[in-house]
């Protein structure tokens, strides 16, 4: 699977639906989950994080220092601390809110162009360096 922006997020963004904006932080921020693709398989029909949750490995991390220049989302590189569990072959970005994970909108599936993937957790930190051209472009 190549990197993809979830079509359901595109629909929500075009319609200005709740929980589709990317400019929040904390409880309404954009988060990154490491994903074991033996458990989760990308589907264009997926809309909410509850579809991904079983395949998530480690503790999800929030994107910080986000920029939106020229239609490109970029952010500071991230580190997932003390990760244990299955091999991670992909990342899923999602927009969190104060509700349950059945309301956290999936944003993007990323499995190529990111330094550090795939990775087998060993209890240490997993650092991810985003591509120099940004995380995703609209």
C-alpha positions as CSV (number, residue, x, y, z in Angstrom):
1,X,0.0,0.0,0.0
2,X,1.3,3.5,-0.8
3,X,0.7,6.5,1.4
4,X,-2.9,7.7,1.2
5,X,-5.1,10.4,2.6
6,X,-8.3,8.8,3.8
7,X,-11.2,9.7,1.5
8,X,-13.7,10.0,4.4
9,X,-11.4,12.7,5.9
10,X,-11.4,14.5,2.6
11,X,-15.2,14.4,2.5
12,X,-15.5,15.7,6.1
13,X,-13.0,18.5,5.4
14,X,-14.8,19.6,2.2
15,X,-18.0,19.7,4.1
16,X,-16.5,21.5,7.2
17,X,-17.6,18.6,9.4
18,X,-16.7,18.6,13.0
19,X,-13.3,17.0,14.0
20,X,-11.8,17.4,10.5
21,X,-9.6,20.5,11.1
22,X,-5.9,20.0,11.6
23,X,-5.1,23.1,13.6
24,X,-6.0,21.8,17.1
25,X,-3.7,20.7,19.9
26,X,-3.9,18.5,23.0
27,X,-7.4,16.9,23.2
28,X,-8.2,18.1,19.6
29,X,-4.7,17.6,18.1
30,X,-3.4,15.5,15.2
31,X,-1.9,12.2,16.5
32,X,0.3,9.5,15.0
33,X,-0.1,5.8,15.7
34,X,2.5,3.2,14.9
35,X,0.7,0.3,13.2
36,X,1.2,-3.4,12.7
37,X,0.0,-4.2,9.2
38,X,-0.5,-7.9,10.1
39,X,-3.4,-6.6,12.3
40,X,-4.6,-3.5,10.4
41,X,-5.1,-3.2,6.7
42,X,-5.8,0.2,5.1
43,X,-9.2,0.6,3.6
44,X,-10.6,3.7,1.8
45,X,-13.9,3.0,3.6
46,X,-12.4,3.5,7.1
47,X,-13.4,6.8,8.8
48,X,-12.6,6.6,12.5
49,X,-9.7,5.4,14.7
50,X,-11.7,2.5,16.1
51,X,-11.0,0.7,12.8
52,X,-7.2,1.0,13.5
53,X,-7.1,0.6,17.3
54,X,-6.4,-3.1,17.4
55,X,-3.3,-2.7,15.1
56,X,-1.8,0.3,17.1
57,X,1.5,-0.4,18.8
58,X,2.9,1.8,21.6
59,X,1.6,5.2,22.7
60,X,0.3,7.5,20.1
61,X,2.1,10.9,19.8
62,X,0.8,14.3,18.9
63,X,2.1,16.3,16.0
64,X,3.7,19.5,17.2
65,X,5.0,22.6,15.5
66,X,2.6,22.0,12.7
67,X,2.8,24.2,9.5
68,X,0.4,24.4,6.6
69,X,2.5,26.2,3.9
70,X,1.5,25.8,0.2
71,X,-1.1,23.1,1.0
72,X,1.5,21.0,2.7
73,X,1.2,19.7,6.3
74,X,4.5,19.4,8.1
75,X,5.4,19.1,11.8
76,X,8.3,18.4,14.1
77,X,9.8,14.9,13.9
78,X,8.3,12.6,16.6
79,X,9.5,10.0,19.1
80,X,7.3,7.2,20.4
81,X,8.8,6.4,23.9
82,X,9.5,2.9,25.2
83,X,7.7,0.9,22.5
84,X,7.1,-2.8,22.9
85,X,5.0,-5.1,20.8
86,X,4.7,-6.2,17.2
87,X,6.7,-4.9,14.2
88,X,5.4,-1.6,12.9
89,X,5.3,-1.2,9.2
90,X,3.1,1.9,8.9
91,X,1.7,5.0,10.7
92,X,-1.8,6.3,10.8
93,X,-2.5,10.0,11.4
94,X,-5.8,10.9,13.0
95,X,-7.6,13.9,14.5
96,X,-8.4,13.3,18.1
97,X,-11.3,14.9,20.1
98,X,-12.8,14.6,23.6
99,X,-15.0,11.7,22.5
100,X,-14.4,8.0,22.0
101,X,-12.1,6.7,19.4
102,X,-15.2,6.0,17.3
103,X,-15.2,9.7,16.6
104,X,-11.5,10.3,16.0
105,X,-11.2,11.0,12.2
106,X,-8.6,9.1,10.3
107,X,-6.4,11.5,8.2
108,X,-3.6,9.6,6.5
109,X,-2.0,6.2,6.2
110,X,1.8,6.4,5.8
111,X,4.1,3.4,5.0
112,X,6.7,4.9,2.6
113,X,9.0,7.9,2.7
114,X,9.5,8.0,6.4
115,X,12.9,7.2,7.9
116,X,12.6,4.4,10.5
117,X,9.9,2.2,9.1
118,X,9.5,-0.7,9.3
119,X,10.8,-1.2,12.8
120,X,10.6,-4.0,15.4
121,X,10.1,-2.5,18.9
122,X,12.6,-3.5,21.5
123,X,11.4,-1.5,24.5
124,X,13.4,1.6,23.4
125,X,12.2,4.8,21.8
126,X,11.2,4.9,18.1
127,X,12.2,8.1,16.4
128,X,10.5,9.1,13.1
129,X,11.9,11.8,10.8
130,X,9.3,13.2,8.3
131,X,10.2,13.6,4.7
132,X,11.9,16.9,4.0
133,X,9.0,17.9,1.6
134,X,6.4,17.5,4.4
135,X,4.1,14.9,5.8
136,X,1.3,15.3,3.2
137,X,0.0,17.7,0.6
138,X,-3.5,18.6,-0.6
